[in-house]
Amino acid sequence: MVVNIVALCGAGVGTSEVLRVTARRALDRLGIEADLHATDVAHVATDAADAQVILVTPEHADAAGGTYAEVIVVTNILDIDELTEKLGAALQ
């Protein structure tokens, strides 16, 4: 099964893209297949409608509400170990 994961930030081009790349590396470590894409807070409801996981930084955590996805708050978007731990706990 391929997991659908959305990385979220304010504009959908900066932080969310870095978070998406770091998450890809973490998922590779875990051996988990996933479709990963980035979006902005204005489009999260539609872009994450079928997502299992939303990755978000603390300042945008409230914007991820209203979906059925598990919201994972990431404090350091460059920390592969943090994402490996949090994604592993959520998906395994």
Secondary structure, DSSP 4 states (H G I P E B T S, - for coil): -PEEEEEEESSSSSHHHHHHHHHHHHHHHHT--EEEEEEEGGGHHHHTTT-SEEEE-GGGGGGGTTSSSEEEE-S-TT-HHHHHHHHHHHH-
